[in-house]
Amino acid sequence: MFGLNKENALVVFSGGQDSTTCLFWAMKHFQEVEAVTFDYGQRHRAEIECAQKIAAEQGIAHTILDLSLLNQLAPSALTRADIEVKAGENGGLPTTFVPGRNLLFLSFAAVLARQKNIRHIVTGVCETDFSGYPDCRDAFIKSLNVTIQLAMDYQFVIHTPLMWLNKAETWELADQLGVLDYIRSNTLTCYHGVIGDGCGQCPACRLRVAGLNAYLAKRGRMK
């Protein structure tokens, strides 16, 4: 990784499958890794608790930042219990889209990283399985990377290890990192707050399980 193992990184960390895979990816490629989690009044407090537990188990310095203003500004199924979790219809965005979330998360992560003299920021956004979220696109990340460099006169690099991976390939990466079972048991992806394999019904769980099954089938054929 071009000498990255001599530098430090900050991982935007939710305690979910993708960000936890990125955490272990960062631990492999950087000398020292820290994590930042945002408390924005998300639907399930268990998400933050998962992040705290994983960071503690891995000996990772972990910062939780209050971003409750996002809850006030951007009502969605992830910030309001009375909004139903629904996939996008007729090309529209799913009800789980939180406008501005990744824009704010990465911007605040950059402020924290600069304070800590960290220039590498790692996030689990993905354009392949992104549910239509516009703030998970590669073009957005590249644009924001330039913007935060200009805004703070600091040479940030935003890393997106999962950008072009589908969910099966994300599970494969976790397996290559030796943490597939750990991620399967300890992360929270479910929109209904069920840790591990989840409820099996919400869009996030269906995507996660389908990807896992596809990868396990592939791994079985390779043996």
N, C-alpha and C positions, 0 to 999 in steps of 0.2 A: 504493500500500500504506500510506496514511495516515502518511506520513513515516517509515516504517521504515528508509528508506535512510540515515537519520542515526544509526541505532543499530547495535549489534554483535550477532552471533548465534553460537551454538555448535551445530554439526551433529553428531548421533550418526551416526558414519560407519563402515560396514563394508567399503566398497570394492565393494559390489554395485550392481546396476542402480538400485534404489529410492533408496538413500542417496546415490548419486552424482548422481542427478537432483535430489535435495533440496539437495545441495551447490551445484550450479549455480543452482538456484532461489534459494537464500540469497545467493549472490554477486550476483545481480541485484537483490535487494530490500534488502540491508543494506550499511551502510558498510564494515564489516569482518567477516570470517567466520573462525572457527576450527573445527577438527574434533577429535572425540575418538573413539578406537577402543578397544574392550575386548578384551584378551587373556584369554579364558576357557578356554583349552585346546581351542578349536574344532578340528573334524576336519581342517581344511586351513589350514596356516600361510600358504598363498598368499593367503588372504583378507586377512590383515594386510599382507602385502607389496603387494597391490593398493592398499589404502588408503594406504600410505606413498608409493607411486609417484604416485598421482593427486594427493595433497596436495602433494607436492614439485613436480609439474609445474604445478600451479595457484598455487603460492606461498602455500599455506595453512598457517598454524601448526597443528601436529598433535601431539596428546597421545595416548600409548598408556597405558592404565591396566591394571594387573594385577588381573584378577577371576577368578583360578584357583579360588577357593573355589566358584564356580558350577559348575565341572566336577565337583568333589567332591560337591556337593549334588544336582545335577540330571542324572543320566545320561540321554542321549538319542542318537539317531543322529547328532546334530551334535557330540557330545562323546565318543562311543565308536565306534571303528572296527568293533567286533564287533556293533554293533546295526544291523540292516538298515534302509535308507531305505524306508519304506512309507507310503502314503497312509492316512488314517484309514478304518476299517472300521466299518460299522453305527453311524455317527454319532460314532465316537470320534475322538480327536485323532491326527494323524500322528505317526510315531516321531521326527520332527524337532522336535517341540515341546520347548523347553527351559523348564521351569517357572520363573517369576520373572525371566526374562531381561530383558524390557523394563522391568519394575518396578525392577530393580537398575540397568540401564543409565541410565535416565532420572533415577533418584535420585542416582547418582554424577555424572552429567553436570550436575545442578543444583548439587551441592556445588562442582564445578570452576567452573561458570559464575559462581557467587556470588563465589568467590575472585578471579575475573577481572573482576568488575563487569559481567557480561553477564547480561541478563535474558531474552533470547530463545533458546529451545532448539528446534531443528528435528529432526524424526525422520520416517523414511519409512514408518511403519506405515500400514496400509491395511485398511479393513473390507470393501472390495469383493472383493479377491483375497487374503484373509488366511489361507487354508488352515485355517480353524477355530481359529486361535490366539486365545485369549481376551484376551491382552494386546496385541492389535492393534485392539481395538474403541474406537470414539469415546468410549463411556461410561467406559471405563477411563482414557483419556487425560485427559478432563475432570476425573474424580475425582482423579487423581494431581496434576494441575495445582493444584487447590485444596490438596491435602495438602502438597505441597512448599512452597507459599506459607506455609501455617500453620507448618510445621516449621522454616522458616528466616527467617520474617518478611521475605520478599523477594518482590517482585512479578514472579515468573516468568510467561512466556507460552510454552506449548508449541505449536509450529506443526506441522501435519500436512498438507503440501501434497497428498499423494496419498490422503488418507483415503477420498474417494468416487470415485476413479478406478479403472477396470479397467486391465489391463496394456496394452491398445491405447491408452488415453488417457494412460497414463504415457509410452509411447513418443512420443505426439503432443506432450506437454509437453516432452520432451527435444528434439524437433525444433524446437519453437517457441523453445527456448533456444539452438538452434544446435549441439547436442552429441549428436545421435542417433548418428552414426557413432563418435564418441569413446566413448560409453557402450557401444555394441555391442562394440567391440574391446577395451576396457580393464577391464571390470568382471567380477566373479566372482559368479555366481548359482548355479552348478552345485553340487549336493550331492556330486559326485564330484571337485570341484576343478579343473574345466576352465574356463579363462578364455575370455571371449568368448561365442560362441553355445553353448558347453557341450557336454555329452555327448549332448543331445537325447533322453535317456531318462528321467531322474529327473523327479519332479513339478515342481521349480523350472524346469528347462529347458523342459519341455513348455509350462508356463504362459508363460514368457518368449517362446518362439518363436511360439506361437499368437497372443500379443498383438502381436508385431512384424509377423507376416504380416497380421493383421487391419488394423493401422494402415497398412501399406504399400499394401494393397488399397484402403483408403479414400482414401489420398493420390493413388493412381493414378486413381481415379474423379473426384477433384476437379480434376485437371489438364485 
